[in-house]
């Protein structure tokens, strides 16, 4: 029996434009978040911040983004998705501009909270747009291109952010992002058509009732749980990655940008390839293989000490293969969970849980990892690796349930036509 994923429809020119504009949008939002890390030393010295204060400035974005997604979830299916995207993207641009002009710790935290309130919703709106305009058999390719923003931000965020900050001031990276985002906003307003087919579907009158019905849906909760577990598995290791590389593996601070850059470039190449592959083979099988790959690499990597630079770089690339191989098919599958009338709310809640789960994971990992002095090796990082491996195994089972649910809905859903393509797009 031929797998349903092998019959992927061709993308129209308008769909390709939507992919491009959403990818650039994702790039600017992710870059705004990623650029804070390389600016840490400059910011702390210029504003006389303690490490804990800088940590608050970084986490302020994540928690406000998570709260924003929950607060707006009930309204997410009440408006044209294009208008919703523009509203929040313009708010994100204003917040990024504020980051580029503030000069005190309090105003910086306030600006990061404001930016997170708007930026944290953009990803979920983009996912809802993808689910509206692309068939399930196309979404692997789409997700592959959209999530290239993660790799591009690693490649461009660290070197360009540091260059602009060193050349002028730490404000400049934020001003650069805001200018770039303003150009993207104009393109969205001029070229993107209305995305409002979901408004024709009967919905709950009250936004809060809509949010409640979305949360209490048992099928949706499976998708939420799968996404949250994936975020926990990723964010447990991330905060201590550079400290482990420097203090345990012997990497110098000057070599860190090279590691990030190589890992980022590998992501740029991997995302489209894995995206196309996930539309040709069973998404669950690809996800499971990537998870097992990830487990093997993580367990070995967290025991790696005093390694040569090329070995550290190699393992980071191998981890990116596992991360990418999980991210693309899992995201494509999860977009098939909600009904059309619930997509905006579902994606908002899903994105919020992703942010919140990441923050909780980082805090939990901080209670496990121990460092006697600022220059001594990290202890118990291997325990974090084992926990990540266990969580990854559980995520395979949860994604199996998501896949089973999506296939059942795909078999039952009648094909419908979007306004901008002649390709029949099924409702999931």
N, C-alpha and C positions, 0 to 999 in steps of 0.2 A: 504494500500500500504506500503510495507516494505521500511524503510529508507535506502538510499544508504550507509550510514555510518556503518550499521550493518554487511556488508560483507567485513570485513577488511582482506586482504591477510596476510598469515604468513610471518615473516621476515626470510630471509636466513642468513646463518652464516656470509657471507661477509657484508650484510647490518648491522648486529649486530656489526661487527668490526667498520664499518664506524660511526655508532651511538656512540660507545665508544670513538673513536679517536676525533670526533668532540666535544663530551661532555667535554673531557679533555682539548681540545683546548679552548673552551669557558670558562672553569673554570679558566685557567691561565690568559686569557685576562681580565675577570671580576675581578679576584682577584687582578690583577695589579692596576685596578682602585679603588677597594674597600679599599685596604690596606692604601691608603693615609689618609683617615679619622681618623683611630685610631692612626696614627703617628703624627697627628696635633700638639699636645702639645710638643712632643719630638722634632719635626722639628723646631717649632718656637723658642724653647729655645736654641737648638744647633746652629741654623743658625741665631739667633736673628731676626726672621721674625715678622712682624706685622700681625694681623689677615687678613688684606686686601691683603697682599703679599701672605699669604698662600692660600687665596681664589683664587688669580690669578694662583698659581701653580696647584690648583685642576682643575679649569675651563679650563686651557690651553689644557689639554688632550681632553676634550669634544668638544671644538670648532675646534681643529685641526683634530679630528676624523670626525666631520661633514663635514669639507672642503675637506678632503681626499676622502670621499665617492663620493662627487659630481665631483671631479677632475678625479677620476678613473672610473666613471660609464660608460663612452663611450668606454673604453677599456675592460670592464669586461667580455664581450662575445666574445672576440677575441682570447682567449687563453684557453688551457687545464686548467680546474678549479683546478686540483691537483697542477700544476705548479704555478698557481696564488696564491693558499693558501700557498704553501711553501715559495714563494717569500716574501709575506707580513708577514708571521709568523716569518721568519728569521729576517726581519727588526724590528718586535716587540721585538724579543729576544735581538737584539743589543741595542734598545732603553731602555729596562728594565735594561740591564747591565750598560748602561750609568747612569741611575738613581741610581745605586748601587755604583758609584764611584765619582759622582760630590760633590762639597762641598761649592758652592755659590748659591745665589738665582737665578742669571741670568742663570747659567749653569743648575740648576734644572728645571727651566721653559723651557729652550731649550730642555732638555732631555725629558720632558713630552710632548712637542709639537712633537718631533721626534717619540716618542712611539705612540702617538695618530694618527699620519699620517699613520702608518702601522697597529696598533691594531684596529683602527676604521673601517677598511675594512673587517676584518676577519669574523665578524658575518654575513655580507651580502654574502660573498663567501660561508660560511657554509650553509646558507639558500638556495642558488642556487644549491648547491650539493644535499641537501635534496630534493628539487623539481625535480632534474634530476633522482635521484636513487630510490625515494619512491613514490608509488601511493598516491593520495589524501587521500584514506581511511586508509593509514598507518601513515600519518604525525602527527596526534594527539599524538600517542605514541612516535614518534621521538622527537617532540617538547617538550614533557613532560620530556624526559631524557636530552635533550640538555639544557633546561633551569633550570635543577637542579644545574647548575653552579652558578646561582644567590644565591640559598640557601646555597650551599657548601661554597661559598666565604664569606657569612655572618658568618657561623659556624667557618670556619678556618681562614678567613682573619683577624678578630679582635683579637682573642686570640693568634694565632700563630705569627701574625705580631708584636703584642705587646711583646710577649715572646722573640722573636729573637732580637727586638730592645732593650729591657731592658737587655738582657743577653750579647749582644755584641754592636751593633750600629744600628742606623736607616737604614743604607745601607743594612743590612743583609736580610730583607724581599725581597728586589728587587733581590738580588743575588740568593736567594733561588728559586724565581719564574723563573728566567732566566735559572737556571740549570734544573728545572723540565720541562720547555718549550723546552729546547734543546733535551731532551730525546723524547718528543712527536714529535718533528720535524723529528727525525731519523725514528720513526715508520711510519710517514706519507710518507717519502721518500721510505721506504723499502716495506711497506705492502699495501699501497693504490694504486689502479690501475688508469690508465688515465680516466679522466672524460671529454670527448670531443665530445659527440654526437651532441651537439649544434653547433659545427663548420661545420657540414654538411648542416645546414639550411642556406639559403640565408640571408645575413645580409647587412646592409649599409656599404659601403667601408670606409667612414670617421667616426672615433670614435665620433667626435663632432656632426655629422649628426645623428648618432645612439643615442647619448644622447638627442638631440633635439626631435627626433621622439618618444623616450620613454616618455619624459616629456609632450609632447603635446597630448599623447594618453588619451582620455577622461576616459576610463575605468581604466587606471592606476592611474589617478589623484584621483579617488574615493578611491583606496587603500592607496595612499599616505596620503590623508586627514584623513582617519580613523586611520592610524598609528600615525600621528602627534597629533591628539586629545587624543589618549590613553596616549602618552608620556606627554602631557601637564597636563592631569589629575593626573598622577603619580608624576611628578617632582615638582608640586606646593607645595605639603605637605612635601616632603622628606627633603629639606634642613633645615627645622625648627622643625623636629620631635624630635630630642634630646633636643633642647632648650625648647620645649613645655613640654616634659616629666619632665625635671629638674625643670623648673621655675613655671609651672602650676600644674603639677600632683605630685610634691614632690618626684620624683625619685632622688636618689643620683648618683654621677658619678660612684661609684663602682658597682652600680646595672645595669648600662647601658649594659655592655657586656652580662649579663645574659639575658636581654630582646632581644638583637640581636641574641644570640645563640639559644634561644628557638624558635624565629621566623624563623631562618634559618633552624633548624632541622625540623620544621613543613613543610617548603617548600620542603625539601628533600623527605619527605613522600608524600606530596600532588602532586608534579609534575607528577610522573609516574601514580598515580591513576587517576588524572584528564586527563592525556594524553590518557590512555586506554578508559576512559569514553567518551572522545570526538570522538573516533573512533567508538563508539557503538551507540551514540545518535546524534541528530542533533546538529552540532557545534554552529549554531546561537542561538538555545534555551539555550544551556549551557552558552554561552557568555552573553545572556540577563539576565539569572537568576543570574549569578555572578555579573553583573553590578548593579542590584537592591540590591543584598546583600551588595555590596561595598558602595552604596549610604547610606543605613541604618546605617552601621557601622561607616562610616566617619562622618555623621552628629552628631551621638551620641558622638563619640570619641573627636571631636573638641570642645565639651562643657564639657568634663570630667575634673574636677579639684580636687586636693587633694585626689587622689584615692589610694587605697592599691596597693602594687606592683603586687599581683596576678591578680588584675583587669586590670592593665595596660598591663601586659603580655598577658592576655586573649584577650584583644582587638587587640593587635598587631598580635596575631595568627589569629583572625577573619578577620583582614584586609588582611593577607597573603592569606587566603582562597579566598577572593574576587579578589585579584591581580592575583593569580595563575589561578583562574577560568576564568578570562578574557584573560590572556596572552596566554595560550596554544591554545584554539580554535581560537582566533583571528589571531595568527601567522600562524596556519595551514591553515586557510582560505585565508589569504593574499598571501601565496605561490602559490595559485591556480590562481591568477590574471594574471601574465605575460605569454606570449607565450615563448616557449623554447628559441628562438633566442634572447629574451630580458631579460631573467631571471637575468643575472649578472648585467646588467645596472639597472633594476628595483630594485633589492635587495640593490644595492649600494646607489641609490637615497633614497630608503626607510629608510635605516640605517642612512643616513646623516640627513634626516628630523627628525628622532627620536632623534638624538643627539642635533640638533639645537633647536628643539621644547622644549626639556628638559631644555636647557640653558635659553631660552626665558621665560619658565614657572617659573623657579627659580627666575629670575630677576623680573618678574611681581609680584610674591608672595611677594618679598622683599619690594615692594612699598605699599603693603596692610598691612602686619604685622608690628606692632609697639611695641617697648620695651623701656620704659623710662630709665632704667638703666640695667646693665649687670645681675643683680639679680632679677629684677622685672618681674612679669608675662608677657607673650606675650599677646598682644591685637589684636583683629580682626582675630585670627586664625580660628574662626568659620565662618567668611566670606569666607576665603579660602576654607573651607569645603563645603559651599553652591555652590561656583563656580565649584569646582570639581564635585559635584553632577550633576549640570546642564550640564557640558561637557560630563559626563558619559552617560547621557540620549541621548544626540546628537550622541554619538558614537554608540549607539544601532541602531539608524536609518541608519548611514553610513555602519555599518557592515551588516545590512539587505540588503543594495544595493550590497555590496561585495558578500554576499552569493548568491543572485539572479544571479549575473553575473557568478560566479563560477559554479553554477548548470547548467546554460545555456551552458557554455563551456564544461562541463563534458559530457553532453548529446550529444554534437556534435563532441567531440574528438575521433578519432579512437585509439584503444589500440596499444601500441608499446612495444617491449621487450628491456630491458637494457642488457648490456654485461655481467653483473654479477648476474643476477637472471632470473629464468624462469617465474617469476610472471609478467603478462602483466601490464605494467605501462602506464596509459594514459598520454597524452602529457602535461596536466596541473598538 
